[in-house]
Amino acid sequence: MSKNLVQFIIEEQRQLPGANGDFTGLLSDIIMACKQIAHSVNKGALIGVLGSAGSENIQGETQKKLDVITNDIFIEANQWSGHLAAMASEEIDDIYPIPAQYPKGKYLLTFDPLDGSSNIDVNISVGTIFSILRCPEGVTNPTAEDFLQPGTKQVCAGYALYGPATMLVLTTGHGVNGFTLNNDIGEFILSHPNMTIPSDTQEFAINMSNQRFWETPVQRYVDECVKGKTPGGREKNFNMRWVASMVAEVHRILIRGGIFMYPFDNKEAGKAGKLRLLYEANPMSFIVEQAGGVCSTGRERIMELKPAGLHQRVPVILGSKNEVERVVGYHKGA
């Protein structure tokens, strides 16, 4: 009989010295939030949750109605149970302290409640990304500074994918496993054990409309992929993919390999990259590395970066080991 997600986590927890039920309880709350979000996403226009909310997030991006709704769902599901000391969301300016009427726990939670929400009105796969950190020892009232931990400090990272099937992909530092939601029984069932990323690939994902803004190493790499077996190219032909939903891009890479790039560019002055370190780059890097892939800014390992702020952006190049290392090598030689 296939394991459900809670059974799987309890078995993993038993292997960790000094572990107790807090971690399992926290993941159960996250699972419940993802199920509620899946319901809202799947109903879409039928319950009037599509379209713009008429507001902007801290990054100045227009919020969709579902950005606001899913952010509220995640907070409400995780604030009351006593497992968390505080939360931080891509959609709010500052951290979210646990209200005084609820007990506080030893973990910190960061999340992007609806990654790829710009696609929601056209019915393309979106998702939720989350990361769990330990609250620093002796801290009972965390500040933003307590969240600024390098990705190597993550206890757990995962994402939910709301596509033809709802999936939850998770790592606690012991490999990567995928679970599919069985709507008949309302449980996530282990469907993709020990997910691994092939070291080689013939697929790359990048927004080609930004080509004129890229640095030389990325220009060189993509040009070679486009040329394929023709002179000046590679030993093989490549296919290009681009969904504009990081969850969908990473999930494809976990299933069949590939490289995803949202590199540094000079399109907007003062922005080092597009993706947020705490809410997107770090959790996805943890997952990808645990599956045998590589994650880099082009110059540094993403998970070793010391965050400079809650909403810091970074360049992201991740996926199949040999291709990412090629791009990194081009940066070193630039």
Solvent accessible surface area in square Angstrom, and as a share of the most:
residue,aa,sasa,rsa
1,M,239,1.07
2,S,66,0.42
3,K,75,0.32
4,N,30,0.16
5,L,5,0.02
6,V,51,0.29
7,Q,88,0.39
8,F,26,0.11
9,I,2,0.01
10,I,58,0.29
11,E,68,0.30
12,E,29,0.13
13,Q,23,0.10
14,R,187,0.68
15,Q,144,0.64
16,L,66,0.33
17,P,133,0.84
18,G,81,0.78
19,A,44,0.34
20,N,75,0.38
21,G,47,0.45
22,D,43,0.22
23,F,14,0.06
24,T,17,0.10
25,G,19,0.18
26,L,1,0.00
27,L,5,0.02
28,S,41,0.26
29,D,18,0.09
30,I,1,0.00
31,I,13,0.07
32,M,98,0.44
33,A,0,0.00
34,C,0,0.00
35,K,48,0.20
36,Q,77,0.34
37,I,0,0.00
38,A,3,0.02
39,H,105,0.47
40,S,13,0.08
41,V,21,0.12
42,N,96,0.49
43,K,80,0.34
44,G,8,0.08
45,A,76,0.59
46,L,153,0.76
47,I,88,0.45
48,G,49,0.48
49,V,13,0.08
50,L,46,0.23
51,G,22,0.21
52,S,57,0.37
53,A,42,0.32
54,G,75,0.73
55,S,45,0.29
56,E,115,0.52
57,N,16,0.08
58,I,74,0.38
59,Q,28,0.13
60,G,44,0.42
61,E,50,0.23
62,T,86,0.50
63,Q,16,0.07
64,K,40,0.17
65,K,81,0.34
66,L,0,0.00
67,D,5,0.03
68,V,59,0.34
69,I,57,0.29
70,T,0,0.00
71,N,9,0.05
72,D,66,0.34
73,I,25,0.12
74,F,0,0.00
75,I,16,0.08
76,E,108,0.48
77,A,13,0.10
78,N,2,0.01
79,Q,28,0.13
80,W,137,0.48
81,S,28,0.18
82,G,17,0.17
83,H,28,0.13
84,L,2,0.01
85,A,2,0.01
86,A,0,0.00
87,M,1,0.00
88,A,0,0.00
89,S,1,0.01
90,E,11,0.05
91,E,16,0.07
92,I,47,0.24
93,D,93,0.48
94,D,86,0.45
95,I,24,0.12
96,Y,55,0.21
97,P,79,0.50
98,I,6,0.03
99,P,32,0.20
100,A,106,0.82
101,Q,136,0.61
102,Y,64,0.24
103,P,86,0.54
104,K,82,0.35
105,G,20,0.20
106,K,85,0.36
107,Y,11,0.04
108,L,0,0.00
109,L,0,0.00
110,T,1,0.01
111,F,1,0.00
112,D,3,0.02
113,P,0,0.00
114,L,4,0.02
115,D,8,0.04
116,G,14,0.14
117,S,16,0.11
118,S,83,0.54
119,N,16,0.08
120,I,11,0.05
121,D,66,0.34
122,V,99,0.57
123,N,143,0.73
124,I,73,0.37
125,S,28,0.18
126,V,1,0.00
127,G,0,0.00
128,T,0,0.00
129,I,0,0.00
130,F,1,0.00
131,S,4,0.02
132,I,0,0.00
133,L,5,0.02
134,R,143,0.52
135,C,16,0.10
136,P,48,0.30
137,E,175,0.79
138,G,76,0.73
139,V,50,0.29
140,T,96,0.56
141,N,107,0.55
142,P,10,0.06
143,T,78,0.46
144,A,33,0.25
145,E,113,0.51
146,D,24,0.13
147,F,0,0.00
148,L,19,0.09
149,Q,30,0.13
150,P,30,0.19
151,G,1,0.01
152,T,67,0.39
153,K,121,0.51
154,Q,15,0.06
155,V,23,0.13
156,C,0,0.00
157,A,0,0.00
158,G,0,0.00
159,Y,0,0.00
160,A,0,0.00
161,L,18,0.09
162,Y,7,0.03
163,G,22,0.22
164,P,151,0.95
165,A,49,0.38
166,T,9,0.05
167,M,15,0.07
168,L,1,0.01
169,V,0,0.00
170,L,4,0.02
171,T,2,0.01
172,T,21,0.12
173,G,28,0.27
174,H,114,0.51
175,G,22,0.21
176,V,1,0.01
177,N,9,0.05
178,G,0,0.00
179,F,0,0.00
180,T,35,0.20
181,L,20,0.10
182,N,57,0.29
183,N,120,0.61
184,D,136,0.70
185,I,108,0.55
186,G,31,0.30
187,E,59,0.26
188,F,2,0.01
189,I,36,0.18
190,L,36,0.18
191,S,50,0.33
192,H,61,0.27
193,P,75,0.47
194,N,111,0.57
195,M,13,0.06
196,T,95,0.55
197,I,10,0.05
198,P,60,0.37
199,S,51,0.33
200,D,82,0.43
201,T,10,0.06
202,Q,93,0.41
203,E,23,0.10
204,F,6,0.03
205,A,0,0.00
206,I,1,0.01
207,N,39,0.20
208,M,57,0.25
209,S,74,0.48
210,N,10,0.05
211,Q,63,0.28
212,R,174,0.64
213,F,43,0.18
214,W,17,0.06
215,E,45,0.20
216,T,104,0.60
217,P,7,0.04
218,V,1,0.00
219,Q,55,0.24
220,R,125,0.46
221,Y,0,0.00
222,V,0,0.00
223,D,59,0.31
224,E,23,0.10
225,C,1,0.01
226,V,93,0.53
227,K,81,0.34
228,G,2,0.02
229,K,136,0.58
230,T,78,0.46
231,P,129,0.81
232,G,58,0.56
233,G,25,0.24
234,R,23,0.08
235,E,115,0.52
236,K,33,0.14
237,N,81,0.42
238,F,24,0.10
239,N,79,0.41
240,M,80,0.36
241,R,87,0.32
242,W,71,0.25
243,V,43,0.25
244,A,49,0.38
245,S,1,0.01
246,M,7,0.03
247,V,0,0.00
248,A,15,0.11
249,E,0,0.00
250,V,0,0.00
251,H,21,0.10
252,R,35,0.13
253,I,1,0.01
254,L,4,0.02
255,I,85,0.43
256,R,127,0.46
257,G,0,0.00
258,G,2,0.02
259,I,1,0.01
260,F,4,0.02
261,M,0,0.00
262,Y,39,0.15
263,P,7,0.04
264,F,74,0.31
265,D,24,0.12
266,N,105,0.54
267,K,107,0.45
268,E,91,0.41
269,A,108,0.84
270,G,88,0.84
271,K,73,0.31
272,A,51,0.40
273,G,8,0.08
274,K,77,0.32
275,L,13,0.07
276,R,9,0.03
277,L,0,0.00
278,L,7,0.04
279,Y,1,0.00
280,E,6,0.03
281,A,0,0.00
282,N,4,0.02
283,P,0,0.00
284,M,0,0.00
285,S,0,0.00
286,F,17,0.07
287,I,0,0.00
288,V,0,0.00
289,E,42,0.19
290,Q,63,0.28
291,A,2,0.02
292,G,45,0.43
293,G,8,0.08
294,V,36,0.21
295,C,2,0.01
296,S,6,0.04
297,T,14,0.08
298,G,0,0.00
299,R,138,0.50
300,E,98,0.44
301,R,93,0.34
302,I,0,0.00
303,M,8,0.03
304,E,111,0.50
305,L,25,0.13
306,K,123,0.52
307,P,3,0.02
308,A,87,0.67
309,G,22,0.22
310,L,18,0.09
311,H,36,0.16
312,Q,54,0.24
313,R,28,0.10
314,V,6,0.03
315,P,17,0.11
316,V,0,0.00
317,I,0,0.00
318,L,0,0.00
319,G,0,0.00
320,S,0,0.00
321,K,81,0.34
322,N,62,0.32
323,E,4,0.02
324,V,0,0.00
325,E,79,0.35
326,R,83,0.30
327,V,0,0.00
328,V,24,0.14
329,G,36,0.35
330,Y,26,0.10
331,H,14,0.06
332,K,165,0.70
333,G,70,0.67
334,A,92,0.71
